[in-house]
Amino acid sequence: MSEAEPWRDKIIHSMKNMYVYILLCVDSSYYVGVTNDIDRRLVEHEDGIHPKSYTFTRRPLQLVYIEYVTSPLAAIAREKQIKRWTRQKKEALIAQNIASLHELAACKNDSHYAIRNHPDKDKPS
């Protein structure tokens, strides 16, 4: 640590590479996770060191998506966001199909303001 700015070394040391990742399981389900060491985490999944984990009985696994995230809090938020997505939306992310992601993100609920206030709402089809 430098004498003049001890806080700078602490900040740099606390910044870690974070990754959000998606695994394709042998049963065709997806597992979404977050880690600061992707290589170690993949080995842990494949070696099955946690018998009660989701992926333990779903091996072998295939890494199908990885995303670098700049902070632990952002990585956890992104993991939670992706976990709530439908299978279709996860597959659009994996395929990097941005157009499909936007389409799948659009709310289609009749109570949504964009649908409720659309000028063609009450026109017969």
C-alpha positions as CSV (number, residue, x, y, z in Angstrom):
1,M,0.0,0.0,0.0
2,S,1.2,3.5,-0.8
3,E,1.8,5.8,2.2
4,A,0.1,8.8,0.5
5,E,-3.1,7.1,-0.6
6,P,-3.7,3.9,1.4
7,W,-7.4,3.8,0.3
8,R,-6.5,3.4,-3.4
9,D,-4.8,0.1,-2.9
10,K,-7.7,-1.2,-0.8
11,I,-10.2,-0.2,-3.5
12,I,-8.1,-1.8,-6.3
13,H,-7.6,-5.0,-4.1
14,S,-11.3,-5.2,-3.4
15,M,-12.3,-5.0,-7.1
16,K,-12.7,-8.5,-8.5
17,N,-13.6,-9.9,-11.8
18,M,-17.1,-11.2,-11.5
19,Y,-18.9,-13.4,-14.0
20,V,-22.5,-14.4,-14.6
21,Y,-22.7,-17.7,-16.4
22,I,-25.3,-20.2,-17.8
23,L,-24.7,-23.9,-17.9
24,L,-26.7,-26.3,-20.0
25,C,-27.4,-29.4,-18.0
26,V,-27.7,-32.9,-19.3
27,D,-31.5,-32.8,-18.7
28,S,-31.6,-29.7,-21.0
29,S,-32.3,-27.3,-18.1
30,Y,-30.3,-24.2,-17.5
31,Y,-28.4,-23.3,-14.4
32,V,-27.5,-19.6,-13.9
33,G,-24.7,-18.7,-11.5
34,V,-22.2,-16.0,-10.5
35,T,-18.6,-16.3,-9.5
36,N,-15.3,-14.5,-9.3
37,D,-13.3,-17.5,-10.6
38,I,-15.0,-19.1,-13.5
39,D,-12.4,-21.9,-14.0
40,R,-12.6,-23.0,-10.3
41,R,-16.4,-22.8,-10.3
42,L,-16.8,-24.9,-13.5
43,V,-14.5,-27.6,-11.9
44,E,-16.6,-27.5,-8.8
45,H,-19.8,-28.1,-10.9
46,E,-18.2,-30.9,-12.9
47,D,-16.6,-32.6,-9.9
48,G,-19.9,-32.5,-8.0
49,I,-18.4,-31.3,-4.7
50,H,-21.8,-30.2,-3.5
51,P,-24.2,-33.2,-3.5
52,K,-27.3,-31.1,-2.8
53,S,-26.6,-28.5,-5.5
54,Y,-28.9,-28.2,-8.6
55,T,-26.2,-29.4,-11.0
56,F,-25.0,-32.4,-9.0
57,T,-27.5,-34.9,-10.7
58,R,-27.5,-33.0,-14.0
59,R,-24.0,-33.6,-15.1
60,P,-22.3,-33.4,-17.6
61,L,-22.6,-29.7,-18.0
62,Q,-21.8,-27.3,-20.8
63,L,-20.9,-23.6,-20.4
64,V,-23.1,-21.9,-22.9
65,Y,-22.9,-18.2,-21.8
66,I,-20.6,-16.0,-19.8
67,E,-20.8,-12.3,-19.0
68,Y,-18.2,-10.2,-17.3
69,V,-19.6,-7.9,-14.7
70,T,-17.7,-5.1,-13.0
71,S,-18.8,-5.5,-9.4
72,P,-20.1,-8.2,-7.0
73,L,-23.4,-6.4,-6.4
74,A,-24.0,-5.9,-10.1
75,A,-23.2,-9.5,-10.8
76,I,-25.7,-10.8,-8.2
77,A,-28.4,-8.5,-9.5
78,R,-27.7,-9.7,-13.1
79,E,-27.8,-13.4,-12.0
80,K,-31.2,-12.8,-10.2
81,Q,-32.5,-11.0,-13.3
82,I,-31.6,-13.8,-15.7
83,K,-32.9,-16.5,-13.3
84,R,-36.4,-14.9,-13.5
85,W,-36.3,-15.0,-17.3
86,T,-38.2,-17.6,-19.4
87,R,-36.3,-20.4,-21.2
88,Q,-36.9,-18.6,-24.5
89,K,-35.4,-15.4,-23.2
90,K,-32.3,-17.2,-21.8
91,E,-31.9,-18.9,-25.2
92,A,-32.0,-15.5,-26.9
93,L,-29.3,-14.2,-24.6
94,I,-27.2,-17.3,-25.2
95,A,-27.6,-16.9,-29.0
96,Q,-26.9,-13.1,-28.6
97,N,-30.2,-12.5,-30.4
98,I,-30.8,-8.9,-29.3
99,A,-34.0,-8.5,-31.4
100,S,-35.6,-11.6,-29.8
101,L,-34.5,-10.3,-26.3
102,H,-36.3,-7.0,-26.9
103,E,-39.4,-8.8,-28.3
104,L,-39.5,-11.3,-25.4
105,A,-39.0,-8.4,-22.9
106,A,-42.1,-6.6,-24.1
107,C,-45.0,-6.9,-21.7
108,K,-48.0,-8.5,-23.3
109,N,-50.3,-8.3,-20.3
110,D,-53.7,-6.7,-21.2
111,S,-53.3,-4.3,-18.2
112,H,-49.9,-3.0,-19.4
113,Y,-50.1,0.7,-20.2
114,A,-48.8,0.4,-23.7
115,I,-51.5,-2.1,-24.6
116,R,-54.2,-0.5,-22.5
117,N,-53.6,2.9,-24.2
118,H,-52.9,1.6,-27.7
119,P,-55.2,3.3,-30.4
120,D,-56.0,-0.1,-32.0
121,K,-56.9,-1.8,-28.7
122,D,-60.7,-1.8,-29.3
123,K,-60.6,-2.3,-33.1
124,P,-62.0,-5.7,-34.2
125,S,-59.3,-7.9,-35.7
